[in-house]
Amino acid sequence: MSREELGTERQETKPTLQKPEAMVFDMDGTLLQTESLLLPAYHKMFDILREEGLYSGPTPPEERILGCLGMLLSDIWKNVMPEAGEEVHRRADELLLRLEIEGLEAGGSMLYPKVPETLRKLKEQGVRLFVCSNGLEEYIHSIVVVHKLEDVFEGLYSAGGQGTSTKVDLLKLLLDNYGIGSAWMVGDRSSDVQAGKENGQTVIGCAYAGFGRNDELKGSDEIIRSFDQLLELYDGAQ
């Protein structure tokens, strides 16, 4: 089933959504147009790895890392360069983080259309807003700072910062720590769907990034094709 068919199916069933206390957002592919920041850093990272003698051969195809977005970094490198050892993977962690933060500070990143405006309108309506990402802590914090969203989010949770091994555990920690009973988990990957569902929450799937498989968002309560559709869903919820 294609994303278009999946979206149509969800629209036809039209589940009745309940207004949440909070919305919890994935970062890459949900708020941030990741490829705008990731791909230049990705190519520079492999250039450095080759210079340092840690990697030989051509840079793996961009599709390989884009298809891994949403995974933990340790799992990403096992897919991108499975032939390389743990030492190379850890060096890749360091380099990619440094290069992405340099790209952020140089203005080389973009949020999806209407992200800041939509988040602020939701906050004005009393929705508590959080980030829950498998990314590194410094990376997530830097994105929020560079795009001037510090006043929007109540908390930023990352696998790197909280030391969790799955997004299910990360979301549970966030919900427990902030005493949240009802939330919408908003994200573009199957790990976001799993995290929301296994924690008993509503899942809003984001189909506009296009990084995942056709069935990536299966199980979502609703699917949106632009970020500002969240306002329509919230206004129509009971």
Buried (B, 14 or more C-beta within 10 A) or exposed (E): EEBEEBBEEBEEEEEEBEBBBBBBBBBBBBBBBBBEBBBBBBEBBBEBBBEEEBBEEEBBEEEBBBBBBBBBBEEBBBEBBEEBEEEBBEBBBEBBBBBBBBBBEEEBBBBBEBBBEBBBBBBEEEBBBBBBBBBBBBBBBBBBEBBEBEEBBBBBBBBBBBEBEBBBBBBBBBBEEBEBEEBBBBBBBBBBBBBBBBBEBBBBBBBBBEBBEEEBBBEBBBBBEBBBBBBEBBEEBE
